[in-house]
């Protein structure tokens, strides 16, 4: 019997061929569908792992599977495959938008052990080969090496512990790339990492698609470095100019240069990234951070994005 929120038969048919299989030498995987349904239940409710309903099986197995797939990049690889299928069908609107959102971290998210992720540290050569590019895709920002709260994407402010999710979203309100940082990190500093993490593979031959048709952001990303980054790559962009920047340019007269172009109609589409953030925040396990490790929380957010793509 399927319960509300569990994978449907159609969603399972997409994921089943992509999941790891037993090699007959290292034991058997517990039923992937049952485990993923347990992860979805925790995503939706934000409950403690040990309080998962018994119908999902041992909570230790579900927690370990989620941590393993967060460390070796399985969640990210699944997301990229679903994006590749959508792109092959012409279902991705490549007029993307970028923004961030601050997430309040529960007090239980503090106190993570110092050191690299266990799955990465103890992975065998065979496991590393199976992971392939998935493990390499988890760049230093995604897999912290244990630098206290900062290394685990936790920031401190007057409101307490916070984490910030930086993301790009396509024109249909679905996340394309995700990065987590401490909550006090400025949005503009993560623009290039978010753009560089866009990678939609081709189902056939060819390189993955990395460049969108256009990019829209708010004033937090209005600076010369970002504009030059986009111009070098030939990407059209809509970024409103800050008031102090405009005043400084006008004071310089002709030396200040021309004002940057601004398409008001295109800028109205920036609400798509806000709606994508609202979709992710529907998952209580994302809206409040309970995971101690930064890479596990990134896996939690990526799993939520995967479900958004599967159910869009």
C-alpha positions, 0 to 999 in steps of 0.5 A: 500500500502506498501512502501519501508522499511515497514514490508513484509507480511512474516515478519509481520507473524513472529512478529504478534503473539508475540505482546501485545494484548488489554485486553479490559479494558485499551483501544485498541492498535493502529495497531501494523503494522502501528506503527512498520512501522513508527519506521522503517521509523525513523530508516532508515531515522533518521528523527525527530519523529514529522516529520514522514509521516501522513500515520503512524498515530500520531507521539506521539503514535509511539514515546511512543510505541518505548520508552515503548518497549525499557523500558520493553524489548519487542524489546529484547524479539522479537530479542531473539525469532527470534534468537530461531527460527533460532537456532532451524533450525540450522541457527546460526553459533556459531563461534562468534566474538566480537567488538565495534563501536563508534557512534557520538551523535547529540547535541539533544541527550544531556539534558536527564531528571534525573531519571529512565525510566517512563515505569519502574517507573510507571509500574503496578504489572500486567504490571510487570508480563506481562513483566516477564523476559524481564524487568529483562533482562535490567540490570543496564547497559541497563537501566540507573538510571539517572547519567548525560551523563554517565548514559545515555551512552554518553561520551565526547571527543574532537570530542564531544558526543559519544556512543559506541555499543558493540556487538557479532555477529554470523558467518553469520554477525547478532548481537547476543547481544548488549550493549551501553556505553559512547564512551570513555569506553574501549572495554575489560571492556565490554567483559563479559557483552556482553558474559553474554547477549548472550541468545538464548531460546529453542523453546521446553524444555531446557535452553537457549543457552549461550555459543558459540563454539568459540570466536574471537576478536582483540587485544583490548581484549587481557588480562589475565582476558578475557582469564581466563574467556573463559578458565573457560567456556571451550570456544575456542578463538582466540585473538592476543597477544599484542606486549608489552605483548609478549615482557614482557613474553619473558623477563621473560624467562621460568617464562613467560609461553607459548604463547597463541595459535593462529589460523590464519585461524579462525581469518580471520573470525573476519570480520563477526562482522565488517560486522554486524556493517556495517549492523547496521550502514545502519540505519541512526537512529543508525549511528547517535544517536538522542535519549536522553535516553540510554535505548531508544537508546539501543531499537533503536539498538535492533530494527535494529538488529531485522530487520537484523535477519528478513531479513537475 
